[in-house]
């Protein structure tokens, strides 16, 4: 019950940050959210597989599913952050050049 409340609270915070942020910052926040979700994908997959299927086979398939979800979420989050960091770097570069030379 407490885990469900914590999950809903975290999802609502991420949702508010994504909706209220500017597009470049929203991509960074969305990418961070995907990376954090990817960290928890393996335990969630194992628990879901164990509870919904046969004990050993469900656990193994849940582990495989969680691993695939983790790889996809972390890669997608990393690409979101990288894609939004390039325009931000272009906007900041003219202001940093006098300090670098």
C-alpha positions, -999 to 999 in steps of 0.1 A, spaced: 0 0 0 28 24 9 48 14 -22 17 22 -43 13 56 -28 50 63 -32 48 53 -69 18 75 -75 35 104 -58 67 100 -78 47 97 -111 27 128 -102 59 148 -95 75 137 -128 43 145 -146 41 180 -131 78 187 -140 73 175 -176 41 194 -182 53 226 -165 88 227 -180 101 243 -212 106 218 -241 143 215 -237 141 209 -199 111 186 -204 133 163 -226 160 163 -199 134 155 -172 117 129 -193 151 113 -200 159 112 -163 125 97 -156 131 70 -181 165 62 -166 150 60 -131 121 38 -144 147 16 -160 165 10 -127 132 -4 -113 122 -24 -143 140 -56 -134 126 -59 -98 91 -50 -111 94 -75 -140 105 -103 -116 77 -96 -92 51 -94 -119 64 -126 -135 65 -145 -102 30 -134 -92 13 -139 -125 29 -171 -139 43 -203 -127 68 -197 -99 101 -206 -116 92 -200 -152 74 -168 -144 104 -155 -124 128 -163 -153 105 -147 -179 99 -117 -156 137 -113 -153 141 -114 -191 113 -90 -196 126 -66 -170 161 -67 -185 148 -59 -219 127 -30 -205 157 -17 -185 179 -17 -216 152 1 -236 143 27 -209 180 35 -201 189 38 -238 159 59 -245 164 82 -215 201 87 -225 191 96 -260 165 121 -247 190 137 -225 217 138 -253 192 152 -278 181 180 -255 216 188 -244 229 197 -279 204 227 -284 211 238 -249 248 238 -255 244 258 -287 224 284 -268 250 287 -241 282 284 -262 284 321 -272 284 332 -236 311 307 -226 336 314 -254 350 346 -239 358 326 -207 375 298 -226 398 319 -246 
